[in-house]
Amino acid sequence: NRIKKNQLPKEISKNLMKSNNPKLIPRNHRVEDALNDAENNNFNKFNKLIELIKTPYSIDIKKNKYYCSPPDVNFTKNCKTFCGT
């Protein structure tokens, strides 16, 4: 639908969307996990996450778990995150 609304040739429109929409958006549960470990002086996950978000447009998401939803999603449980969601 977006390609039709752009009123541009399909290939140009696809390239435009790919260049403006990151493949990776850090998920709250991954950021929280990395921060919790960092508070205990384990910076492995934090450093990996920082490395990945340096190039959010060119990440191979098939090889990367940082774009995934949490494995045990419980939408009825109240959960506070740093962004207030």
Short mmCIF file of the C-alpha atoms (twelve columns), coordinates in Angstrom:
data_MODEL
# 
_entry.id   MODEL 
# 
loop_
_atom_site.group_PDB 
_atom_site.id 
_atom_site.type_symbol 
_atom_site.label_atom_id 
_atom_site.label_alt_id 
_atom_site.label_comp_id 
_atom_site.label_asym_id 
_atom_site.label_seq_id 
_atom_site.Cartn_x 
_atom_site.Cartn_y 
_atom_site.Cartn_z 
_atom_site.pdbx_PDB_model_num 
ATOM 1  C CA . ASN A 1  0.000  0.000   0.000  1 
ATOM 2  C CA . ARG A 2  2.834  2.385   0.874  1 
ATOM 3  C CA . ILE A 3  4.487  1.795   -2.495 1 
ATOM 4  C CA . LYS A 4  1.258  2.735   -4.279 1 
ATOM 5  C CA . LYS A 5  0.842  5.875   -2.151 1 
ATOM 6  C CA . ASN A 6  4.397  7.023   -2.892 1 
ATOM 7  C CA . GLN A 7  3.525  7.255   -6.586 1 
ATOM 8  C CA . LEU A 8  7.072  6.303   -7.465 1 
ATOM 9  C CA . PRO A 9  8.321  3.336   -9.439 1 
ATOM 10 C CA . LYS A 10 8.176  0.217   -7.270 1 
ATOM 11 C CA . GLU A 11 11.959 -0.294  -7.087 1 
ATOM 12 C CA . ILE A 12 12.660 3.323   -6.116 1 
ATOM 13 C CA . SER A 13 9.951  3.185   -3.471 1 
ATOM 14 C CA . LYS A 14 11.320 -0.078  -2.019 1 
ATOM 15 C CA . ASN A 15 14.846 1.340   -1.852 1 
ATOM 16 C CA . LEU A 16 13.529 4.499   -0.209 1 
ATOM 17 C CA . MET A 17 11.753 2.485   2.491  1 
ATOM 18 C CA . LYS A 18 14.786 0.245   3.073  1 
ATOM 19 C CA . SER A 19 17.084 3.228   3.477  1 
ATOM 20 C CA . ASN A 20 14.769 4.936   5.994  1 
ATOM 21 C CA . ASN A 21 13.494 2.019   8.071  1 
ATOM 22 C CA . PRO A 22 16.041 0.291   10.282 1 
ATOM 23 C CA . LYS A 23 16.171 -3.507  10.315 1 
ATOM 24 C CA . LEU A 24 16.954 -3.453  14.000 1 
ATOM 25 C CA . ILE A 25 15.085 -1.602  16.702 1 
ATOM 26 C CA . PRO A 26 16.308 -2.520  20.188 1 
ATOM 27 C CA . ARG A 27 13.577 -4.429  22.002 1 
ATOM 28 C CA . ASN A 28 12.862 -3.391  25.591 1 
ATOM 29 C CA . HIS A 29 13.521 -6.818  27.043 1 
ATOM 30 C CA . ARG A 30 16.943 -6.986  25.336 1 
ATOM 31 C CA . VAL A 31 17.921 -3.509  26.559 1 
ATOM 32 C CA . GLU A 32 16.743 -4.326  30.093 1 
ATOM 33 C CA . ASP A 33 18.678 -7.594  30.059 1 
ATOM 34 C CA . ALA A 34 21.853 -5.855  28.899 1 
ATOM 35 C CA . LEU A 35 21.475 -3.099  31.515 1 
ATOM 36 C CA . ASN A 36 20.834 -5.585  34.320 1 
ATOM 37 C CA . ASP A 37 23.990 -7.490  33.418 1 
ATOM 38 C CA . ALA A 38 25.965 -4.227  33.150 1 
ATOM 39 C CA . GLU A 39 24.886 -3.280  36.671 1 
ATOM 40 C CA . ASN A 40 26.637 -6.476  37.760 1 
ATOM 41 C CA . ASN A 41 29.808 -5.566  35.816 1 
ATOM 42 C CA . ASN A 42 29.064 -7.929  32.931 1 
ATOM 43 C CA . PHE A 43 29.125 -5.746  29.839 1 
ATOM 44 C CA . ASN A 44 29.037 -8.491  27.179 1 
ATOM 45 C CA . LYS A 45 25.368 -8.054  26.200 1 
ATOM 46 C CA . PHE A 46 25.576 -4.278  26.524 1 
ATOM 47 C CA . ASN A 47 28.623 -4.071  24.252 1 
ATOM 48 C CA . LYS A 48 27.019 -6.445  21.722 1 
ATOM 49 C CA . LEU A 49 23.855 -4.341  21.662 1 
ATOM 50 C CA . ILE A 50 25.856 -1.127  21.209 1 
ATOM 51 C CA . GLU A 51 27.769 -2.717  18.330 1 
ATOM 52 C CA . LEU A 52 24.539 -3.794  16.645 1 
ATOM 53 C CA . ILE A 53 22.747 -0.460  16.912 1 
ATOM 54 C CA . LYS A 54 25.652 1.297   15.225 1 
ATOM 55 C CA . THR A 55 24.440 -0.147  11.906 1 
ATOM 56 C CA . PRO A 56 20.672 -0.701  12.293 1 
ATOM 57 C CA . TYR A 57 20.044 -0.527  8.536  1 
ATOM 58 C CA . SER A 58 22.426 -3.297  7.512  1 
ATOM 59 C CA . ILE A 59 21.973 -5.990  10.154 1 
ATOM 60 C CA . ASP A 60 21.293 -9.569  9.106  1 
ATOM 61 C CA . ILE A 61 18.225 -10.184 11.257 1 
ATOM 62 C CA . LYS A 62 18.161 -13.879 10.397 1 
ATOM 63 C CA . LYS A 63 21.384 -14.276 12.370 1 
ATOM 64 C CA . ASN A 64 20.430 -11.938 15.162 1 
ATOM 65 C CA . LYS A 65 18.238 -12.523 18.210 1 
ATOM 66 C CA . TYR A 66 18.036 -8.853  19.205 1 
ATOM 67 C CA . TYR A 67 15.058 -8.119  16.992 1 
ATOM 68 C CA . CYS A 68 12.871 -10.913 18.436 1 
ATOM 69 C CA . SER A 69 9.964  -10.577 20.806 1 
ATOM 70 C CA . PRO A 70 10.450 -11.899 24.328 1 
ATOM 71 C CA . PRO A 71 9.984  -15.675 24.565 1 
ATOM 72 C CA . ASP A 72 7.546  -15.539 27.504 1 
ATOM 73 C CA . VAL A 73 5.263  -12.615 26.786 1 
ATOM 74 C CA . ASN A 74 2.686  -12.056 29.503 1 
ATOM 75 C CA . PHE A 75 0.621  -9.043  28.491 1 
ATOM 76 C CA . THR A 76 -1.512 -9.227  31.630 1 
ATOM 77 C CA . LYS A 77 1.497  -8.667  33.904 1 
ATOM 78 C CA . ASN A 78 2.419  -5.065  34.641 1 
ATOM 79 C CA . CYS A 79 5.961  -4.399  33.569 1 
ATOM 80 C CA . LYS A 80 7.894  -1.156  33.945 1 
ATOM 81 C CA . THR A 81 10.634 -0.396  31.473 1 
ATOM 82 C CA . PHE A 82 12.871 2.622   31.052 1 
ATOM 83 C CA . CYS A 83 10.701 4.077   28.297 1 
ATOM 84 C CA . GLY A 84 7.579  3.908   30.462 1 
ATOM 85 C CA . THR A 85 5.708  1.209   28.531 1 
# 
